[in-house]
Amino acid sequence: MPKKFPVKLQKLNSYYETKLGRAYLGDSINLLKLLPEKSVSLVVTSPPFALRRKKNYGNPEAEKYVEWFQPFAKEVYRVLKDNGSFVIECFVSEPVRHSRAKN
């Protein structure tokens, strides 16, 4: 791992590793706090969604979703490089069906 990363992050076991970098598995807000400012090129996330019905995985209530998501978003903003990207996978309530036209 490059020396520019904090010692705290260097001591963590990576979940996945290639010659291009490492991926970590854990509570994202805690992992983000270990990173220096403007050090990340890409953040991809699929957070729990603000659904009207409570799910087993503990999704936040719709009315409190923005308040719940803001601390995470602020940490992403802090660590994201000026030319970095933040990708949020969005929930689709109805299945998307693709069809191929027959000639």
Residue pairs with C-beta under 8 A, 6 or more apart in sequence:
1 9
1 10
1 22
4 36
4 39
5 35
5 36
5 39
6 34
6 35
6 36
8 34
9 24
9 31
9 34
9 35
12 24
12 26
12 31
12 34
14 22
14 23
14 24
15 22
15 23
15 24
15 25
16 22
16 23
17 23
24 31
28 45
28 72
29 71
29 72
29 75
32 72
32 75
32 76
32 78
32 79
33 75
35 79
36 79
37 78
37 79
38 78
38 79
38 80
38 81
38 82
38 84
39 79
39 81
40 76
40 79
40 80
40 81
40 84
41 81
41 83
41 84
41 85
42 84
42 85
42 87
43 76
43 79
43 80
43 84
43 85
43 86
43 87
44 87
44 89
45 72
45 87
45 88
45 89
46 88
46 89
47 69
47 72
47 88
48 55
48 57
48 58
48 59
48 60
49 59
49 65
49 91
50 59
50 60
50 61
50 62
50 64
50 65
51 59
51 62
51 91
52 62
60 68
60 69
76 86
77 86
80 86
